[in-house]
Amino acid sequence: MICKSEEERDRSILLEQTAHFGGDEFTSSQHVAADEFQPQVQLSFQTRESAVTIQHSKTRQSSRAGASDEHFFPDEIETPIDIPARLRFARYRGLKSFRSSLWDTNEQLPVDYERIFTFKNFKRATLLASTEARSQASSGLGIGTFVKLIIRGIPSVAARGLLAGPSWSGWCGGAGPFVISTLMQHESKLTVMHYGITKTPSCDFPLRSKTPLWFHIGFRRERASPIFSSDGIGDKHKFERFLQHGRPSIASVFGPVVYPPAPVLAFSEKSFASGMPAQLVLSGSVREAAPNRVILKRIVITGVPHKTHKSKAVVRQMFFNPEDVLWFKPLELWTKYGMRGKIKDAVGTHGSMKCQFNGVIQQRDTVCASLYKRVFPKFL
């Protein structure tokens, strides 16, 4: 007598149930049901650590695929067929020049901006706070003096939650050293902080914007979801979907005011979930506190020349109805071979359009249009 394993028994029960409920019409899909059931049974016998590792490997594989697409086709997306482009990209707009075009810093701000503090002059505020802190330090206790600090009126539940939370358990194995520090002027207020950072060489996986990380800023430890942007001198900065190796970037988060040049370290949150040691993913220093910093996310919609004649072309597959062509007619077009052009008129009912360029357009070229929208950090 042959004894069936629990896995084979569960699979046979599932096949009997599907045959009973489906009848003859379900016979052809019995093998599919068995295949779909098999990984679920195998997964139930795995440990929690193995399941977390598998989930993280799948997430990293998808992130690597996205980072590869971003490297070879930066900012390119496909125009949806079932949704009009004027609705899908309603929050985006075109810019004649990314460097010189104006963008209103107070336009369409998120609700979270009602809760934050804005400096009129951050450099002057930093200087005044540092001067005041140095003047007060002369009247305090000397360096190396042992003191006993008694804090009254703290509920025991709040104290246990503070010392035994995830921020401590990953670093000290439970209750660890408690850091107490005085604050300079305005450092108790919430604002949008910007850190000048670089990706560490030990971080071998793609790091996407808005990924939750544990930040160490000076003596503070905060959990935040940063957005990355280019480190430039203009009034507008390009949003970066992934943090690149060897390229300085800016990480923007909602956080308490910290004056420069405080050091910044960030650790992967996934290390805590899998029980592994904390992995350093980026490092840098505090740059500024500026809620009015404009970070623009760019998308590129593309089309292909269908018919060409000298500097004129009929372009397809950028839009799929004539209404979208007329809506985006003011956009400036550009090609991957360096041509500039504009939309002249719609052709037919399937989204084709007549375009005029500043040079001879080639059949193998790709016609592109850039759209922008302002993005903000994610509030945790």
C-alpha positions as CSV (number, residue, x, y, z in Angstrom):
1,M,0.0,0.0,0.0
2,I,1.4,3.3,-1.1
3,C,1.0,6.3,1.2
4,K,0.4,9.6,-0.4
5,S,2.1,12.7,0.9
6,E,0.2,15.6,2.2
7,E,1.0,17.6,-0.9
8,E,-0.4,14.9,-3.3
9,R,-3.4,14.4,-1.1
10,D,-4.3,18.1,-1.2
11,R,-3.8,18.2,-5.0
12,S,-6.1,15.2,-5.5
13,I,-8.8,16.8,-3.3
14,L,-8.6,20.0,-5.3
15,L,-9.0,18.1,-8.6
16,E,-12.0,16.2,-7.3
17,Q,-13.7,19.4,-6.1
18,T,-13.1,21.2,-9.5
19,A,-14.4,18.2,-11.4
20,H,-17.5,18.1,-9.2
21,F,-18.3,21.8,-9.5
22,G,-17.3,22.3,-13.1
23,G,-18.6,19.1,-14.8
24,D,-17.5,18.4,-18.4
25,E,-16.9,22.1,-19.1
26,F,-14.1,22.3,-16.5
27,T,-12.3,19.2,-17.6
28,S,-9.8,21.0,-19.8
29,S,-8.7,23.3,-17.0
30,Q,-8.1,20.7,-14.3
31,H,-4.3,20.7,-15.1
32,V,-4.2,24.5,-14.8
33,A,-5.9,24.3,-11.4
34,A,-3.3,21.8,-10.3
35,D,-0.4,24.0,-11.5
36,E,-1.9,27.0,-9.8
37,F,-2.3,25.1,-6.5
38,Q,1.2,23.7,-6.4
39,P,3.2,26.8,-5.5
40,Q,0.7,27.7,-2.8
41,V,1.1,24.4,-1.1
42,Q,4.9,24.6,-1.3
43,L,4.9,28.1,0.0
44,S,2.9,27.1,3.1
45,F,5.6,24.7,4.2
46,Q,8.4,27.3,3.9
47,T,9.6,29.3,6.9
48,R,8.8,33.0,7.3
49,E,12.4,34.0,6.6
50,S,12.4,32.1,3.3
51,A,9.1,33.7,2.2
52,V,10.4,37.1,3.0
53,T,13.6,36.4,1.0
54,I,11.6,35.2,-2.0
55,Q,9.4,38.3,-1.9
56,H,12.4,40.6,-1.7
57,S,14.2,38.8,-4.6
58,K,11.0,39.3,-6.8
59,T,10.9,43.0,-5.8
60,R,14.5,43.5,-6.7
61,Q,14.1,41.7,-10.0
62,S,11.2,44.0,-11.0
63,S,13.3,47.0,-9.8
64,R,16.2,45.9,-11.9
65,A,14.0,45.6,-14.9
66,G,12.6,49.1,-14.3
67,A,16.1,50.5,-13.8
68,S,17.2,48.9,-17.1
69,D,14.3,50.4,-19.0
70,E,15.1,53.8,-17.4
71,H,18.7,53.5,-18.5
72,F,18.1,52.7,-22.2
73,F,14.8,54.6,-22.6
74,P,14.9,57.4,-20.0
75,D,11.5,58.8,-19.1
76,E,9.7,57.1,-22.0
77,I,6.2,55.8,-21.5
78,E,3.5,54.4,-23.9
79,T,0.4,56.4,-24.6
80,P,-2.7,54.4,-23.5
81,I,-5.0,53.3,-26.3
82,D,-8.2,53.0,-24.2
83,I,-7.8,56.4,-22.4
84,P,-7.6,59.7,-24.1
85,A,-4.1,61.2,-23.7
86,R,-5.5,64.6,-22.7
87,L,-7.1,62.8,-19.7
88,R,-4.3,60.5,-18.8
89,F,-1.7,63.4,-18.9
90,A,-4.0,66.1,-17.5
91,R,-1.6,67.0,-14.7
92,Y,1.3,67.4,-17.1
93,R,2.3,70.4,-19.1
94,G,4.9,71.3,-21.8
95,L,7.8,73.6,-21.3
96,K,9.5,75.5,-24.1
97,S,12.7,75.6,-22.1
98,F,13.4,73.6,-19.0
99,R,16.1,76.1,-17.9
100,S,14.3,79.4,-18.6
101,S,10.6,78.7,-18.5
102,L,8.7,79.9,-15.4
103,W,7.0,77.7,-12.9
104,D,4.8,79.1,-10.1
105,T,6.1,77.7,-6.8
106,N,2.8,78.2,-5.0
107,E,0.6,76.5,-7.6
108,Q,-1.3,73.3,-6.7
109,L,0.5,72.6,-3.4
110,P,-0.5,69.4,-1.6
111,V,-2.5,69.5,1.6
112,D,0.6,68.4,3.7
113,Y,2.2,71.8,3.0
114,E,-0.3,73.4,5.4
115,R,1.6,71.7,8.3
116,I,5.2,72.7,7.5
117,F,7.4,75.7,8.2
118,T,9.0,77.9,5.5
119,F,12.1,80.1,5.9
120,K,12.4,83.4,4.2
121,N,16.2,83.1,4.3
122,F,17.5,79.8,5.4
123,K,21.2,80.8,5.3
124,R,20.5,83.7,7.7
125,A,18.4,81.5,10.0
126,T,21.3,79.0,10.1
127,L,23.8,81.7,11.1
128,L,21.5,83.2,13.8
129,A,20.7,79.8,15.3
130,S,24.4,78.9,15.4
131,T,25.4,82.2,17.0
132,E,22.7,81.8,19.7
133,A,23.7,78.2,20.4
134,R,27.3,79.2,20.9
135,S,26.4,82.0,23.3
136,Q,24.3,79.7,25.4
137,A,26.9,76.9,25.5
138,S,29.3,79.1,27.4
139,S,27.0,79.1,30.5
140,G,26.3,75.4,30.5
141,L,28.1,72.4,32.0
142,G,31.5,71.6,30.9
143,I,32.5,68.8,28.6
144,G,33.0,65.4,30.4
145,T,30.7,66.3,33.3
146,F,28.5,63.4,34.5
147,V,24.9,64.4,35.1
148,K,21.8,62.6,36.3
149,L,18.7,63.4,34.3
150,I,15.2,62.7,35.7
151,I,12.2,62.9,33.4
152,R,8.8,62.9,35.1
153,G,5.3,62.6,33.8
154,I,6.0,60.1,30.9
155,P,3.4,57.2,30.7
156,S,5.0,53.8,30.9
157,V,3.3,52.7,27.6
158,A,4.9,55.7,25.8
159,A,8.3,54.9,27.3
160,R,8.1,51.2,26.3
161,G,7.0,52.1,22.8
162,L,9.8,54.5,22.4
163,L,12.6,52.2,23.6
164,A,11.2,48.9,22.1
165,G,10.0,50.2,18.7
166,P,11.5,49.1,15.3
167,S,13.9,52.1,15.3
168,W,15.7,50.6,18.3
169,S,15.2,46.9,17.8
170,G,17.1,46.9,14.6
171,W,20.1,48.7,16.0
172,C,20.4,47.8,19.7
173,G,18.5,44.5,20.0
174,G,15.7,46.2,22.0
175,A,16.1,49.0,24.6
176,G,19.4,50.7,23.8
177,P,21.1,54.0,24.6
178,F,18.8,57.0,24.7
179,V,20.1,60.1,23.0
180,I,19.2,63.4,24.5
181,S,20.3,66.7,22.9
182,T,19.3,70.3,23.0
183,L,17.8,71.9,19.9
184,M,18.7,75.1,18.2
185,Q,16.1,77.6,17.2
186,H,13.4,76.2,14.8
187,E,14.8,72.7,15.0
188,S,11.5,71.5,16.5
189,K,9.5,72.5,13.4
190,L,8.6,70.4,10.4
191,T,9.6,71.4,6.9
192,V,10.9,69.9,3.6
193,M,14.5,69.0,4.0
194,H,17.0,68.4,1.1
195,Y,20.1,66.3,1.6
196,G,23.0,66.1,-0.8
197,I,23.7,62.4,-1.1
198,T,25.4,59.7,-3.2
199,K,24.6,56.0,-3.4
200,T,27.1,53.8,-1.6
201,P,29.2,51.2,-3.5
202,S,27.9,48.4,-1.3
203,C,24.3,49.0,-2.4
204,D,24.0,46.5,-5.3
205,F,20.2,46.8,-6.0
206,P,18.2,49.6,-7.7
207,L,17.0,52.3,-5.2
208,R,13.7,53.8,-6.4
209,S,12.3,57.1,-5.3
210,K,9.7,57.0,-2.5
211,T,11.3,53.8,-1.1
212,P,11.0,53.9,2.7
213,L,14.4,54.3,4.4
214,W,15.7,54.9,7.9
215,F,17.6,58.2,8.0
216,H,20.2,59.1,10.5
217,I,20.6,62.9,10.5
218,G,23.0,64.0,13.2
219,F,21.7,62.5,16.4
220,R,18.2,62.1,14.9
221,R,16.7,59.0,13.5
222,E,13.7,59.3,11.2
223,R,11.8,57.0,8.8
224,A,11.0,58.7,5.5
225,S,10.3,58.1,1.8
226,P,12.7,60.4,-0.2
227,I,12.3,61.5,-3.7
228,F,15.5,62.0,-5.7
229,S,16.3,64.8,-8.0
230,S,19.3,66.3,-9.9
231,D,21.8,68.4,-8.1
232,G,21.9,71.6,-10.2
233,I,22.0,75.3,-9.8
234,G,18.8,76.2,-11.7
235,D,15.4,77.0,-10.3
236,K,13.9,73.7,-11.6
237,H,15.3,70.2,-10.9
238,K,14.7,67.0,-12.7
239,F,13.1,64.1,-10.8
240,E,15.1,60.9,-10.8
241,R,13.2,57.6,-10.7
242,F,16.3,55.7,-9.5
243,L,19.4,56.7,-7.6
244,Q,22.4,56.2,-9.8
245,H,25.9,55.1,-8.8
246,G,28.6,57.8,-8.9
247,R,26.3,60.7,-9.5
248,P,25.5,63.2,-6.7
249,S,21.8,63.7,-6.2
250,I,19.4,65.4,-3.8
251,A,17.1,63.5,-1.5
252,S,14.0,65.5,-0.4
253,V,11.9,64.4,2.6
254,F,9.4,65.8,5.1
255,G,11.3,66.1,8.3
256,P,12.3,68.3,11.3
257,V,14.6,71.2,10.6
258,V,18.3,70.3,10.8
259,Y,21.0,72.9,10.1
260,P,23.9,72.0,7.8
261,P,26.5,70.5,7.7
262,A,25.0,67.6,9.7
263,P,25.9,64.2,8.3
264,V,23.2,62.0,6.7
265,L,23.1,58.2,6.5
266,A,20.2,56.1,5.2
267,F,19.7,52.4,5.7
268,S,17.4,50.0,3.9
269,E,14.1,49.2,5.6
270,K,14.0,45.7,4.1
271,S,17.0,44.6,6.2
272,F,14.8,44.8,9.3
273,A,12.0,42.8,7.8
274,S,14.3,39.9,6.8
275,G,16.3,40.0,10.0
276,M,19.6,40.9,8.3
277,P,22.0,43.5,9.5
278,A,21.1,47.1,8.5
279,Q,22.5,47.9,5.0
280,L,23.8,51.4,4.3
281,V,22.4,52.6,0.9
282,L,23.3,56.3,0.7
283,S,25.3,58.9,2.6
284,G,25.8,62.7,2.4
285,S,25.0,65.8,4.4
286,V,22.2,68.3,5.0
287,R,21.9,70.8,2.2
288,E,19.0,73.1,2.9
289,A,15.3,73.4,4.1
290,A,13.3,74.7,1.1
291,P,9.6,73.7,0.5
292,N,9.6,75.9,-2.6
293,R,12.2,73.8,-4.4
294,V,10.6,72.8,-7.8
295,I,11.2,69.1,-8.7
296,L,9.7,68.2,-12.0
297,K,9.0,64.7,-13.2
298,R,9.4,64.3,-17.0
299,I,7.7,61.8,-19.3
300,V,8.4,61.3,-23.0
301,I,5.7,60.2,-25.4
302,T,7.0,58.9,-28.7
303,G,5.8,58.3,-32.3
304,V,7.2,57.0,-35.5
305,P,7.4,58.7,-38.9
306,H,5.0,56.9,-41.3
307,K,5.6,59.1,-44.4
308,T,8.4,61.5,-44.9
309,H,9.2,64.2,-47.4
310,K,12.2,66.5,-46.7
311,S,11.3,68.3,-43.5
312,K,7.7,67.1,-43.4
313,A,6.4,63.9,-42.0
314,V,3.2,62.1,-41.0
315,V,3.7,60.7,-37.5
316,R,1.7,57.8,-36.0
317,Q,1.4,56.0,-32.6
318,M,2.0,59.1,-30.5
319,F,-1.8,59.7,-30.2
320,F,-4.8,57.6,-31.1
321,N,-7.5,60.1,-31.8
322,P,-7.6,63.5,-33.6
323,E,-8.9,65.3,-30.4
324,D,-5.6,64.5,-28.6
325,V,-3.6,65.8,-31.6
326,L,-5.4,69.1,-31.4
327,W,-5.1,69.2,-27.6
328,F,-1.3,68.8,-27.7
329,K,-0.7,70.9,-30.8
330,P,1.2,73.6,-28.9
331,L,3.9,71.0,-27.8
332,E,7.4,71.3,-29.2
333,L,8.6,68.1,-30.9
334,W,12.1,66.7,-30.9
335,T,13.7,63.6,-32.4
336,K,16.5,61.3,-31.3
337,Y,18.6,62.5,-34.3
338,G,18.5,66.1,-33.1
339,M,15.6,67.6,-35.1
340,R,13.1,70.1,-33.7
341,G,9.6,70.5,-34.9
342,K,5.9,71.2,-34.3
343,I,2.5,69.7,-35.0
344,K,0.7,71.1,-38.0
345,D,-2.6,69.3,-38.1
346,A,-4.4,65.9,-37.5
347,V,-4.7,63.4,-40.3
348,G,-7.6,60.9,-40.3
349,T,-9.4,59.5,-37.3
350,H,-6.7,57.3,-35.7
351,G,-4.3,59.9,-34.3
352,S,-1.9,60.5,-37.2
353,M,-0.6,64.0,-37.5
354,K,1.3,66.2,-39.9
355,C,4.6,67.6,-38.5
356,Q,7.1,70.1,-39.7
357,F,10.8,69.9,-38.7
358,N,13.8,72.2,-38.9
359,G,15.7,69.7,-41.1
360,V,15.4,66.6,-43.2
361,I,13.5,63.9,-41.2
362,Q,14.6,60.3,-41.6
363,Q,12.3,57.3,-41.6
364,R,14.3,55.5,-38.9
365,D,14.1,58.5,-36.5
366,T,11.8,58.6,-33.4
367,V,9.6,61.6,-32.8
368,C,9.3,62.6,-29.1
369,A,7.4,65.2,-26.9
370,S,8.3,66.0,-23.3
371,L,5.7,66.7,-20.6
372,Y,6.3,67.8,-17.0
373,K,4.6,67.8,-13.6
374,R,5.7,68.9,-10.2
375,V,6.2,66.1,-7.6
376,F,6.5,66.3,-3.8
377,P,7.9,64.1,-1.1
378,K,5.7,61.4,0.5
379,F,4.5,62.2,4.0
380,L,4.8,59.2,6.4
